[in-house]
Amino acid sequence: MTLREMLERRAAIAAELRTMNDNPAGENGELSTEQRSRWDALKGELGTLEQRIGRQATLDDAERRMQGQPLGGTGDANLDREMRSFSLIRAIASQVPNLNVDAGRERELSQEVARRSGRAFQGMAVPMSVFHQPVEQRVVTTTTPSAGPGSNLIATDYRPGEYIDLLRNALVVRQLGARVLSGLVGNVAIPRLKQDATAAWVNENQAIPTSDMAFGQVGLTPKHVGARTEFSRNMLLQSSPDIETLVRADFAAVLAAEVDRAAIAGSGVAPEPLGILNTPGIGSVTLAANGGPITFDAVADLQGAVDDANVTGASMAFLTNTKVRRQAAKIKDNNGVPLGLATIFQGGTLAVSNNVPGNLTKGTGTDLSALIYGNWSDLLLGYWSEFDLLVNPFAEEAYAKGNVQVRGMVTMDVA
């Protein structure tokens, strides 16, 4: 029984008790034997229900405040183990005519993922657990691009453990505790309390003033983000070990970076989600008409403004970019001794990512940066689909070069 159902049952019991109390059927205004028996039964049920409501309310609040969990995991240990061995390369190669790649496991797992998601996929349904995180376009073959051709992966002494990746922006939103909602269907509306009822002290025989609770909604609607890339047939057939790992990692990192950026600074202009910095009603601390440098007082004012709004939780943290952290590290006391980041940020958690914009403008100020502070478990990442992988060996540009075009898409939103 859900918390709502238990509350409704409690209200029904209270109404029935009130009816019996107002309409006693016994002598001298007492309850009849039948009413007394019913009263005792309802009283016992009400006591048990109150305990269950208390436990469920505590659990619901803990779940609302808990740190975000990464996508992945079906609750079926055997299926999760099989999904970890899903090969992205075999899934791609199996959709290319005449390559004769054995991808029976991938097809079977793809069918199971599609069945569990309850939606149709244009290509292969890839479990998100393969990488956990689209959106860049590149070509990887044995000869191109000239600065780093795919032939570098066809080697007799290849050491994937020493693979040197691109320098990417740090991904922090999930690490800070954003909650992930997966397996969504249709638009999602999450109710929220905007205004409490108010209490007041009154004199004897004085009416209690009325007050209304105000409710609103937090909405999530499907938005699509994707990546396209190309592979050569030689790449799919000849690559040395762990090209699979590299392909997974690149798709995952590029997608995660875009989701992170959108969650922080998404414009909200279709088809992009609305990020924290552009959300109406988000509180702020004004430094100056044209922006200003980070100072000990400015950070204290920001933290104080959040505290004054009664924002609490286990995921309270600061987030900014490398420029702000560098300037904060230079702040010194009157004796020229650096205060230190721990002092500047009041001992709070500080996360740094260049997905936080450093090119903002205010008044005549340019190249300004943002500093965000709040309870990150209040940020929601909603996912409607697994990773939809579609191979097109007949795309005109790729076909002319004998390559295979691959497109991956994920449907999600931020609130």
C-alpha positions as CSV (number, residue, x, y, z in Angstrom):
1,M,0.0,0.0,0.0
2,T,1.4,3.4,-1.0
3,L,1.6,6.4,1.3
4,R,-1.3,8.0,-0.5
5,E,-3.4,4.9,-0.2
6,M,-2.7,4.7,3.6
7,L,-3.5,8.4,4.1
8,E,-6.8,7.9,2.2
9,R,-7.6,4.9,4.4
10,R,-6.8,6.8,7.5
11,A,-9.2,9.6,6.4
12,A,-11.9,7.0,5.7
13,I,-11.4,5.5,9.2
14,A,-11.6,8.9,10.8
15,A,-14.8,9.7,8.9
16,E,-16.4,6.4,10.0
17,L,-15.4,7.0,13.6
18,R,-16.8,10.5,13.5
19,T,-20.1,9.2,12.1
20,M,-20.5,6.6,14.9
21,N,-19.5,9.2,17.5
22,D,-22.1,11.7,16.2
23,N,-24.8,9.0,15.9
24,P,-24.7,6.6,18.8
25,A,-27.2,3.8,18.5
26,G,-27.1,2.7,22.2
27,E,-28.9,3.9,25.3
28,N,-28.2,7.2,26.9
29,G,-26.1,8.4,24.0
30,E,-23.7,5.5,24.2
31,L,-22.5,3.3,21.3
32,S,-24.4,0.1,20.7
33,T,-22.7,-3.2,21.2
34,E,-22.2,-3.5,17.4
35,Q,-20.9,0.0,17.1
36,R,-18.5,-0.5,20.1
37,S,-17.1,-3.6,18.4
38,R,-16.6,-1.8,15.2
39,W,-15.1,1.2,17.0
40,D,-12.5,-1.0,18.7
41,A,-11.6,-2.7,15.4
42,L,-11.2,0.6,13.6
43,K,-9.2,2.0,16.5
44,G,-6.8,-0.9,16.3
45,E,-6.5,-0.6,12.5
46,L,-5.9,3.2,12.9
47,G,-3.0,2.6,15.4
48,T,-1.3,0.1,13.0
49,L,-1.9,2.5,10.1
50,E,-0.3,5.4,11.9
51,Q,2.9,3.3,12.4
52,R,3.0,2.3,8.8
53,I,2.4,5.8,7.6
54,G,5.3,7.0,9.8
55,R,7.6,4.4,8.4
56,Q,6.6,5.0,4.8
57,A,6.9,8.7,5.1
58,T,10.5,8.3,6.5
59,L,11.3,5.9,3.6
60,D,9.8,8.2,0.9
61,D,11.8,11.1,2.3
62,A,15.0,9.2,2.4
63,E,14.5,8.0,-1.2
64,R,13.8,11.6,-2.4
65,R,17.0,12.8,-0.8
66,M,19.3,9.9,-1.6
67,Q,22.1,10.3,-4.0
68,G,21.6,9.6,-7.7
69,Q,22.2,6.1,-9.0
70,P,23.8,5.5,-12.4
71,L,21.6,4.1,-15.1
72,G,21.8,0.4,-15.5
73,G,20.8,-2.7,-13.5
74,T,17.6,-4.6,-14.2
75,G,17.3,-6.3,-10.8
76,D,18.1,-9.6,-12.6
77,A,21.7,-10.5,-11.6
78,N,22.0,-13.1,-14.5
79,L,20.7,-10.6,-17.1
80,D,23.0,-7.8,-15.8
81,R,25.9,-10.2,-16.0
82,E,25.1,-11.0,-19.6
83,M,24.6,-7.3,-20.5
84,R,28.1,-6.5,-19.3
85,S,29.4,-8.7,-22.1
86,F,27.4,-7.0,-24.8
87,S,29.8,-6.0,-27.6
88,L,29.1,-2.7,-29.3
89,I,31.4,-3.6,-32.1
90,R,29.6,-6.9,-32.9
91,A,26.3,-5.1,-32.7
92,I,27.5,-2.6,-35.3
93,A,29.2,-5.2,-37.5
94,S,26.1,-7.5,-37.4
95,Q,24.1,-4.8,-39.2
96,V,26.5,-4.6,-42.1
97,P,25.7,-6.9,-45.0
98,N,28.2,-9.6,-45.8
99,L,30.4,-9.2,-42.8
100,N,29.2,-12.5,-41.3
101,V,29.8,-11.5,-37.7
102,D,28.3,-13.7,-35.0
103,A,26.3,-11.4,-32.9
104,G,23.7,-13.8,-31.6
105,R,24.2,-12.8,-28.0
106,E,23.8,-9.1,-28.9
107,R,20.6,-9.7,-30.9
108,E,19.1,-11.7,-28.1
109,L,20.0,-9.1,-25.4
110,S,18.8,-6.3,-27.7
111,Q,15.4,-8.0,-28.0
112,E,15.2,-8.4,-24.2
113,V,16.1,-4.7,-23.7
114,A,13.5,-3.6,-26.2
115,R,10.8,-5.9,-24.6
116,R,11.5,-4.6,-21.2
117,S,11.4,-0.9,-22.3
118,G,8.1,-1.4,-24.0
119,R,9.0,0.7,-27.1
120,A,10.2,0.1,-30.6
121,F,13.8,0.8,-31.6
122,Q,14.9,1.7,-35.2
123,G,18.1,-0.2,-34.8
124,M,19.5,-2.3,-32.0
125,A,18.6,-1.6,-28.4
126,V,21.8,-1.3,-26.5
127,P,21.7,-1.6,-22.6
128,M,22.9,1.7,-21.0
129,S,25.0,-0.4,-18.7
130,V,27.4,-0.8,-21.7
131,F,28.7,2.7,-21.1
132,H,26.3,4.8,-19.0
133,Q,26.2,7.8,-20.9
134,P,26.0,11.6,-27.3
135,V,27.1,14.2,-29.5
136,E,29.8,14.6,-31.9
137,Q,30.5,13.5,-35.5
138,R,33.8,11.9,-36.5
139,V,35.3,9.3,-38.9
140,V,37.5,6.5,-37.7
141,T,39.1,4.4,-40.4
142,T,42.5,2.7,-41.0
143,T,43.8,5.8,-42.8
144,T,41.8,8.8,-41.6
145,P,41.8,11.2,-39.9
146,S,45.4,11.9,-40.8
147,A,46.2,13.1,-37.3
148,G,45.1,9.8,-35.8
149,P,44.0,7.1,-38.2
150,G,42.2,4.0,-37.1
151,S,45.2,2.0,-38.4
152,N,46.9,2.9,-35.1
153,L,44.6,0.4,-33.5
154,I,45.7,-2.5,-35.9
155,A,49.0,-3.5,-34.2
156,T,51.0,-6.5,-33.2
157,D,51.8,-5.1,-29.8
158,Y,48.8,-3.0,-28.9
159,R,48.5,-1.8,-25.3
160,P,44.9,-0.6,-24.7
161,G,45.6,0.0,-21.0
162,E,47.9,2.9,-22.1
163,Y,45.3,4.4,-24.4
164,I,45.5,8.2,-24.3
165,D,42.0,9.8,-24.4
166,L,41.0,13.3,-25.3
167,L,41.1,16.0,-22.6
168,R,37.4,16.3,-21.7
169,N,35.4,18.4,-19.3
170,A,34.9,16.7,-16.0
171,L,31.4,15.1,-15.6
172,V,30.0,16.0,-12.2
173,V,26.2,16.2,-12.1
174,R,25.6,12.5,-11.2
175,Q,28.6,12.4,-8.9
176,L,27.1,15.3,-6.9
177,G,23.9,13.4,-6.4
178,A,21.4,14.2,-9.2
179,R,18.6,11.6,-9.2
180,V,18.1,9.4,-12.2
181,L,14.7,8.3,-13.3
182,S,14.8,5.6,-15.9
183,G,12.3,3.7,-17.9
184,L,9.9,6.6,-18.3
185,V,6.9,6.5,-20.5
186,G,5.1,9.6,-21.9
187,N,5.4,13.0,-20.3
188,V,6.1,13.0,-16.6
189,A,4.6,15.5,-14.1
190,I,5.9,15.4,-10.6
191,P,3.8,17.4,-8.0
192,R,5.5,19.8,-5.7
193,L,4.3,21.9,-2.7
194,K,4.9,25.6,-3.5
195,Q,3.3,27.0,-0.3
196,D,2.6,25.5,3.1
197,A,-0.5,26.1,5.2
198,T,0.2,28.6,8.0
199,A,-0.3,28.2,11.8
200,A,-1.3,31.0,14.1
201,W,-1.9,31.5,17.8
202,V,-5.4,32.5,18.8
203,N,-7.2,33.6,21.9
204,E,-10.0,31.6,23.4
205,N,-13.2,31.6,21.3
206,Q,-11.3,33.2,18.4
207,A,-11.5,31.7,14.9
208,I,-8.3,30.2,13.5
209,P,-7.4,32.1,10.3
210,T,-7.7,30.0,7.1
211,S,-4.7,29.4,4.8
212,D,-4.3,27.5,1.6
213,M,-1.6,25.2,0.4
214,A,-0.3,25.8,-3.1
215,F,0.8,23.1,-5.4
216,G,2.8,23.1,-8.7
217,Q,4.4,20.6,-11.0
218,V,7.8,19.7,-12.2
219,G,7.6,18.4,-15.8
220,L,9.8,16.1,-17.8
221,T,9.2,15.8,-21.6
222,P,11.2,13.6,-24.0
223,K,14.2,15.3,-25.7
224,H,16.6,13.6,-28.0
225,V,20.4,13.7,-28.1
226,G,22.5,11.7,-30.5
227,A,25.9,11.1,-32.1
228,R,27.0,10.0,-35.5
229,T,30.3,8.4,-36.5
230,E,31.8,6.2,-39.2
231,F,33.8,3.0,-39.1
232,S,35.5,1.3,-42.0
233,R,35.0,-2.4,-42.7
234,N,38.7,-3.0,-42.0
235,M,38.2,-1.4,-38.6
236,L,35.3,-3.7,-37.7
237,L,37.1,-6.8,-38.8
238,Q,40.8,-6.3,-38.1
239,S,41.1,-4.1,-35.0
240,S,43.3,-5.3,-32.3
241,P,41.9,-6.0,-28.8
242,D,39.9,-3.4,-26.9
243,I,38.7,-1.3,-29.9
244,E,35.4,-2.3,-28.2
245,T,36.4,-0.5,-25.0
246,L,37.5,2.6,-26.9
247,V,34.3,2.8,-28.9
248,R,32.2,2.3,-25.8
249,A,34.2,4.9,-23.8
250,D,34.0,7.5,-26.6
251,F,30.2,7.2,-27.1
252,A,29.7,7.2,-23.3
253,A,31.9,10.2,-22.6
254,V,30.6,12.4,-25.5
255,L,27.0,11.7,-24.5
256,A,27.6,12.2,-20.7
257,A,29.4,15.5,-21.4
258,E,26.4,16.8,-23.3
259,V,23.9,15.7,-20.7
260,D,26.1,17.3,-18.0
261,R,26.3,20.6,-20.0
262,A,22.6,20.7,-20.6
263,A,21.8,20.0,-16.9
264,I,24.0,22.9,-15.9
265,A,23.4,25.5,-18.6
266,G,20.8,24.1,-21.1
267,S,19.0,27.0,-22.8
268,G,15.6,25.4,-22.7
269,V,15.0,26.4,-26.3
270,A,13.7,23.3,-28.2
271,P,15.1,20.7,-28.5
272,E,17.5,21.4,-25.6
273,P,16.6,20.8,-22.0
274,L,16.4,23.7,-19.5
275,G,19.5,23.8,-17.3
276,I,20.0,25.1,-13.7
277,L,21.5,28.5,-14.7
278,N,18.5,29.3,-17.0
279,T,15.7,28.1,-14.8
280,P,13.3,30.8,-13.7
281,G,13.1,31.4,-10.0
282,I,16.6,30.1,-9.2
283,G,18.0,32.4,-6.5
284,S,21.2,34.3,-7.0
285,V,23.6,36.7,-5.2
286,T,24.4,39.9,-7.0
287,L,28.1,40.9,-7.0
288,A,27.9,44.1,-9.1
289,A,26.2,45.5,-12.1
290,N,28.9,44.1,-14.3
291,G,29.8,41.1,-12.3
292,G,32.7,40.9,-9.9
293,P,35.6,38.8,-8.6
294,I,35.0,35.9,-6.2
295,T,35.5,36.8,-2.6
296,F,35.2,35.2,0.8
297,D,32.1,37.4,1.5
298,A,30.5,36.5,-1.9
299,V,30.7,32.8,-1.2
300,A,29.4,33.2,2.3
301,D,26.4,35.3,1.0
302,L,25.7,32.6,-1.6
303,Q,25.7,29.8,1.0
304,G,23.7,32.0,3.4
305,A,21.0,32.7,0.8
306,V,20.6,29.0,0.2
307,D,20.4,28.3,3.9
308,D,17.9,31.1,4.4
309,A,15.7,29.4,1.9
310,N,15.7,26.3,4.1
311,V,17.5,24.2,1.5
312,T,18.9,21.1,3.2
313,G,20.0,17.6,2.2
314,A,22.9,15.2,2.0
315,S,24.0,16.4,-1.4
316,M,24.8,20.1,-0.7
317,A,27.8,21.2,-2.8
318,F,29.4,24.0,-4.8
319,L,30.0,23.7,-8.5
320,T,32.0,26.0,-10.7
321,N,34.7,26.0,-13.4
322,T,38.5,26.0,-13.3
323,K,38.7,29.8,-13.7
324,V,36.8,30.5,-10.5
325,R,38.7,27.8,-8.6
326,R,42.0,29.3,-9.7
327,Q,40.9,32.8,-8.6
328,A,39.6,31.5,-5.3
329,A,42.9,29.8,-4.6
330,K,44.6,33.1,-4.9
331,I,42.6,34.9,-2.2
332,K,44.9,35.9,0.7
333,D,44.5,37.4,4.1
334,N,46.0,40.7,5.2
335,N,49.4,39.0,5.7
336,G,49.5,37.6,2.2
337,V,48.8,34.1,3.3
338,P,46.3,32.2,1.1
339,L,43.0,31.4,2.8
340,G,42.7,28.1,1.1
341,L,39.7,26.6,-0.8
342,A,38.4,24.9,2.3
343,T,38.1,28.2,4.1
344,I,36.7,30.1,1.1
345,F,34.0,27.5,0.5
346,Q,33.1,27.1,4.2
347,G,34.3,23.5,4.4
348,G,31.7,22.5,1.8
349,T,32.1,20.1,-1.1
350,L,33.5,21.8,-4.2
351,A,33.2,20.2,-7.6
352,V,34.9,21.7,-10.7
353,S,33.9,21.3,-14.4
354,N,34.3,23.4,-17.4
355,N,30.8,22.5,-18.4
356,V,30.0,25.4,-16.1
357,P,30.1,28.3,-18.6
358,G,32.9,30.8,-18.4
359,N,31.7,33.1,-21.2
360,L,28.7,34.7,-19.5
361,T,27.9,38.4,-19.8
362,K,26.3,41.0,-17.4
363,G,26.2,44.7,-18.0
364,T,29.5,45.5,-19.7
365,G,31.2,42.5,-18.1
366,T,32.2,39.6,-20.4
367,D,33.7,36.2,-20.0
368,L,32.1,35.8,-16.6
369,S,31.7,32.5,-14.8
370,A,29.0,30.9,-12.6
371,L,29.2,29.4,-9.1
372,I,26.3,27.1,-8.2
373,Y,25.4,26.0,-4.7
374,G,22.5,23.8,-3.6
375,N,21.1,20.3,-2.9
376,W,22.0,18.3,-6.0
377,S,19.6,15.5,-5.2
378,D,16.8,17.9,-6.1
379,L,18.0,17.8,-9.7
380,L,16.3,15.1,-11.8
381,L,17.6,13.3,-14.9
382,G,14.8,11.4,-16.7
383,Y,15.5,8.8,-19.3
384,W,12.9,7.3,-21.7
385,S,15.0,4.9,-23.7
386,E,18.1,2.7,-23.7
387,F,20.8,3.6,-26.2
388,D,19.3,3.2,-29.7
389,L,22.1,2.1,-32.1
390,L,21.4,2.1,-35.8
391,V,23.9,1.2,-38.5
392,N,23.5,2.6,-42.0
393,P,26.0,1.0,-44.5
394,F,24.3,2.8,-47.4
395,A,24.7,6.4,-46.2
396,E,25.9,8.2,-49.4
397,E,29.1,9.7,-48.0
398,A,30.1,6.7,-46.0
399,Y,29.1,4.2,-48.8
400,A,31.3,6.1,-51.3
401,K,34.3,5.4,-49.1
402,G,33.3,1.8,-48.2
403,N,32.6,2.9,-44.6
404,V,29.7,2.2,-42.3
405,Q,27.8,5.1,-40.6
406,V,26.6,4.5,-37.0
407,R,24.0,6.6,-35.2
408,G,23.3,6.5,-31.5
409,M,20.5,8.3,-29.7
410,V,19.1,8.6,-26.2
411,T,15.9,10.3,-25.1
412,M,16.1,12.2,-21.8
413,D,15.2,15.5,-20.0
414,V,16.3,17.5,-17.0
415,A,14.3,19.1,-14.2
